[in-house]
């Protein structure tokens, strides 16, 4: 699923992303060169950890995933759990 499709899916579920949030999403994707899968997973983890979209948290998470070479959803959740990001 592309990032655009994922954002649209979340919008249907009631999550609204302002222009600033969308800017962070695409900035983080470009900054880290992450795949759509990793970006979508980072959005999901951000929403679960912060209960809202926090752009700086999201970008930091993406940078951490990139640094660790994480490319799968499962590995991203293990990474988040290892840092106690998901309570």
C-alpha positions in Angstrom: 0.0 0.0 0.0 1.4 3.4 -0.9 1.7 6.2 1.7 -1.1 8.1 0.0 -3.4 5.0 0.2 -2.5 4.5 3.8 -3.3 8.1 4.8 -6.6 7.8 2.9 -7.4 4.6 4.8 -6.6 6.3 8.1 -8.8 9.3 7.1 -11.7 6.9 6.6 -11.1 5.6 10.1 -11.3 9.1 11.5 -7.7 10.2 11.7 -7.2 13.6 10.1 -3.8 14.9 9.0 -3.2 18.6 8.6 -0.9 20.1 6.1 2.0 20.2 8.7 1.5 16.5 9.5 1.5 15.6 5.8 4.7 17.7 5.3 6.4 15.7 8.1 5.3 12.4 6.6 6.7 13.2 3.2 9.8 15.0 4.5 10.7 12.0 6.7 10.2 9.6 3.7 12.5 11.7 1.6 15.0 12.3 4.3 15.5 8.6 5.1 14.7 7.1 1.7 12.4 4.7 3.4 10.0 2.4 1.6 6.2 3.0 1.8 6.0 -0.1 4.1 8.4 1.4 6.6 6.8 4.9 6.4 3.3 3.4 6.9 4.6 1.4 9.9 6.2 4.5 11.4 3.0 6.4 11.0 1.1 3.5 12.8 3.7 3.3 15.6 3.6 7.1 16.0 -0.2 7.1 16.3 -0.2 4.2 18.8 2.6 5.6 20.9 1.6 9.3 20.9 -2.2 8.9 20.5 -1.9 11.6 17.8 0.5 12.4 15.0 3.7 13.9 16.4 5.9 14.9 13.5 9.2 15.1 15.4 8.5 11.7 17.0 7.7 10.2 13.6 10.9 11.6 11.9 13.1 10.4 14.8 11.5 7.0 14.6 12.1 6.8 10.9 15.7 7.9 11.4 16.1 5.1 14.0 14.6 2.5 11.8 16.9 3.6 8.9 20.0 3.5 11.2 19.2 0.0 12.3 18.5 -1.1 8.7 14.9 -2.1 9.5 12.8 -2.9 6.4 9.9 -5.0 7.7 6.8 -4.2 9.8 7.6 -6.9 12.3 11.1 -5.6 12.9 9.9 -2.1 13.2 7.5 -3.1 16.0 10.2 -5.1 17.7 12.4 -1.9 17.5 9.6 0.2 19.0 9.0 -2.3 21.8 12.7 -2.6 22.6 12.7 1.2 23.3 9.5 1.0 25.2 7.7 3.3 22.7 4.5 1.2 22.8 3.0 0.9 26.3 
